Amino acid sequence: MNKHLLRAAAVLLLLSGCAGMEPWVKPYERDKLADPIMAFGRHPVALQHVAHVQDSREAAKGANGSGGGGCGCN
């Protein structure tokens, strides 16, 4: 009986931890997430150049949003 009581208390304790979750970012704070400093790179043209160089070196395209194959026939 004591084991069942402890098990039930542990389950209730674990479930009560999820009851009061609220989003950490309020809707009126989401504009701060669109700050340019949060971008992966600061210069989009330089990022395109690096992606082009990597595609040329790897002889394949993909996984970065560009289409086509590595044969150069796009």
C-alpha positions as CSV (number, residue, x, y, z in Angstrom):
1,M,0.0,0.0,0.0
2,N,2.8,2.4,0.9
3,K,4.5,1.7,-2.5
4,H,1.4,2.6,-4.4
5,L,0.9,5.8,-2.4
6,L,4.5,6.9,-3.1
7,R,4.1,6.0,-6.8
8,A,0.9,8.0,-7.0
9,A,2.5,11.0,-5.2
10,A,5.5,10.9,-7.6
11,V,3.2,10.8,-10.7
12,L,1.1,13.7,-9.3
13,L,4.3,15.7,-8.6
14,L,5.6,15.1,-12.1
15,L,2.3,16.0,-13.7
16,S,2.0,19.2,-11.7
17,G,5.2,20.5,-13.1
18,C,3.7,20.8,-16.5
19,A,0.5,22.4,-15.4
20,G,1.7,26.0,-15.1
21,M,3.8,26.3,-18.3
22,E,3.3,29.6,-20.2
23,P,5.2,30.7,-23.3
24,W,8.4,32.5,-22.4
25,V,8.0,35.0,-25.2
26,K,5.0,37.1,-25.1
27,P,3.3,38.1,-28.3
28,Y,4.3,41.8,-27.8
29,E,8.0,40.7,-27.3
30,R,8.3,38.8,-30.6
31,D,9.5,41.8,-32.5
32,K,12.8,41.6,-30.5
33,L,13.5,38.2,-32.1
34,A,13.5,39.7,-35.6
35,D,16.5,41.9,-34.7
36,P,19.1,41.7,-37.4
37,I,21.8,40.7,-34.9
38,M,19.9,37.4,-34.5
39,A,20.6,36.5,-38.1
40,F,23.1,33.7,-39.0
41,G,25.2,36.1,-41.0
42,R,25.3,39.9,-41.1
43,H,25.9,40.3,-44.8
44,P,23.5,38.4,-47.1
45,V,25.7,38.8,-50.3
46,A,28.7,37.4,-48.5
47,L,26.6,34.4,-47.3
48,Q,25.5,33.8,-50.9
49,H,29.1,33.9,-52.1
50,V,30.2,31.4,-49.4
51,A,27.3,29.1,-50.3
52,H,28.3,29.3,-54.0
53,V,31.9,28.5,-53.2
54,Q,30.9,25.6,-51.1
55,D,28.6,24.3,-53.8
56,S,31.5,24.5,-56.3
57,R,33.9,22.7,-54.1
58,E,31.5,20.0,-53.1
59,A,30.4,19.5,-56.7
60,A,26.8,19.1,-55.5
61,K,24.0,21.5,-54.5
62,G,21.4,21.1,-51.8
63,A,20.8,21.4,-48.1
64,N,21.0,25.2,-48.3
65,G,17.9,26.0,-50.2
66,S,19.3,26.1,-53.7
67,G,18.0,23.7,-56.4
68,G,19.8,21.9,-59.2
69,G,22.4,19.2,-59.4
70,G,26.2,19.2,-59.3
71,C,26.6,18.8,-63.0
72,G,26.3,22.5,-63.8
73,C,23.3,22.1,-66.1
74,N,20.8,24.2,-64.2
